[in-house]
Amino acid sequence: MSVSASRVLIASACLVWLAGCETSGKLGELLTHKPNEASTAVVEVDPASTGTVPDSQPEMPGMRATGQPGLLGSDPNDDLTLGKRHFRAADFGTAEKHFRRAVEQHPRDAEAWLGLAAAYDRLKRFDLADRAYEQALAISGPRVEILNNQGFSMILRGDYKRAREKLLAARAAAPGNPHVKANFDLLEDSTRRGKAVQ
């Protein structure tokens, strides 16, 4: 099989996998419930589910469109693209490294800041995640993607009151958004069970 044909097959498989995911294909499989090694149960969340890394959205200030020459995210080997790839593979440490490089090179790119915040959330570095969310908000304002991810971040921390506030703001901005709904479902499940999200 030629290199070109195998790339098309891999790209097609990735697009199918990404169908249904946040902002243009990242939600995937939502939740998997598994018991923790300890005596309490946790809600385990697929790394590609809620609290995700957005694909570019040209209408969002500071969010750059992929596929346009010279823009961050147009090169398959730039730090933003590599950060997304590693994030979706649940390699959050490597994703953080690439997103950090991306924001250092492009400090006004909200997409890179949002990716960095999501990686910090998964590494449980919530202090750094909050800083990255603040940067994304300063660049693009309270967009649904940011509010939704902040809500997910609060769920990870067990701060259900703040999670509800962020998710209510996200739902007000985009009623019926399936990704916000998924996080509301996760919040309700976490609140009802009284269990941490892992």
N, C-alpha and C positions, 0 to 999 in steps of 0.2 A: 504494500500500500504506500502510495507516495506521501511525503511529508505534508503536502497541501491537503490531501484528502483526510489524513489522520487529524490534522488541526481542525478541519471543518467538523469532523465527528466529535472531537473533544469539545469544541465550542458549542455544538448543538446539545450535547449532553449537559453541559454547564447551564445553558439557557433553560433547558427543561427543568433542571434541579432548582434553578432560581425562580421559577414561575411562582407567583403568589407571594413573593417576598416584599418587604417594605420598600417603598418609594419607587421601585420599578423591578422588583423581583428579589426579595430576600426573606420572606417570612417562613417559607418551607414548612416542615413539620413543627407544630407548635410546642407541645409539651410532652414530656415523658416523665411519669411518676415512678420513682424507685426508692426503696428504703435505703437509708444511710447505713454505714457500717455500725454506727452507734445505735442506741436504742430508739432515737427519735427519727421520724421520717422527714425527708426533705423533698421539695419539688425540684427535680432536675430539669434544666432548661437547655434545649438544643442550642449550641452556639450561634446558629444561623436564624434563630427565632426572633424574639423581641429584643429590644436594645441593640439594634443592628447598625451596620455601616451602610449608609445610603449610596445608591448609584447617583451619578451626577444628575442635577436638575437645572437646566438652563434658566428657568424662571426664578430661581431662588438666588437672591443677591449673595455673592460670595461662593455659591455652589457652581462649579464649572462643568460645562458639558464635555463629555468624553467624545473622542473621535474627531475633535477639531484640532488641527495642527497647532503645536506650541502651547496647548493648555495642559495643566496638570491633570493626569488621568488619561491622556491620549496615548502615552507610551506604555506598552505592556510591562516594561521594566522600571517605571518610575516608582518613587516611594509610595505614592497614594495607591496605585494599583497593587503593588506588592503588599501593602498594609491590608488592603481588602482581602486579597488572596489568603494571607496568613490568618486573618481574623476568621474567615469562613471555614478554615481548616482547624479552628480552635487552637491555633498557635498564637496565643495572645501576647506573649512576651516579644516574639518577633514582629507581630503586627504593631505593637506599641513602638518599637524601634523605628519602623518605616513611617508610621504616622508622625512620630516626633520629628524625623528628618523632613517630612513633607511640610510641617508647620514652620520649621526653621527656615526652609527655602521659600515658602509662600505663606507668610504670616497672616494674610488677608483671605485665606481660603477656608470658608466655614466647613466645607466637606471634610477637609483634613483634620480640623479641630474636632468635629463630631466623631470621626473615626478614632482619634486619639482618646476622647472621652470614653467611648464604648470599650476600647481596649483597657483603659484604666479601671473601668467598672469590673471587667472580667478578672482583672488582677487584684481586685479588692483594694485599689488605691483610690478611695473615694475622694480624698482631699485633692488629689491631682485631677480626678474626673471633674470635680466641681469647677476647677479653674478652666479646664478645657471647654466645658459647657458655657461658662461665662464668656469666653472668647468667641465661640460660635454664635451666641446670642448677640454679642456686641456687633458682629459683622452682619448677620442676616435677620436679627429680630426673633421674636418668639414663634418660630415656625413649628408646624405640627411634628416634624421629624425630631426636632430638638426636644420639645415638650414630652413627646412620647418616650424618647430615650431617657430623659430625666426621670420620668415616672417609673420606668423599669429600674433605673439606678436606685431609686428610693425603695422599691420592692426588694432588691438585692440586699439592702441595708436593714430591712425590716421596719422601715419608717413608713407605715401604711397610710398615715394621715397625709404626709407630704406627697406620697405617691398618688393618692386620690386627687389632691389639688392639681398636680401637674397633668394627670390624665383627664380630669374634667376640663382643664384649659385646652388640652389637645383636642378633645371631643367637641368642644365649643367651636374651635377653629375649623374642624373637619368632621361634621356629624357623619356617622356611618363608616368612618375609616376602619377597615378590618384590622389594621395593626394596633390601633388604639383599643379596639374591642378585645383583641387577644390579650393585651396587657391588663385591661379591666378584668377579664376572666381569670388571669393569673393572680391578680390582686385579690379578687373575691375568694379564690381557692386558697391562697396563702392566709388570708384573714380567717376564713372558716376553719382551716386546719390548725392555725396558730403555729405554722411551721415556717422555717426559713427557706429561702430559695437558694439553690446552689448553682 
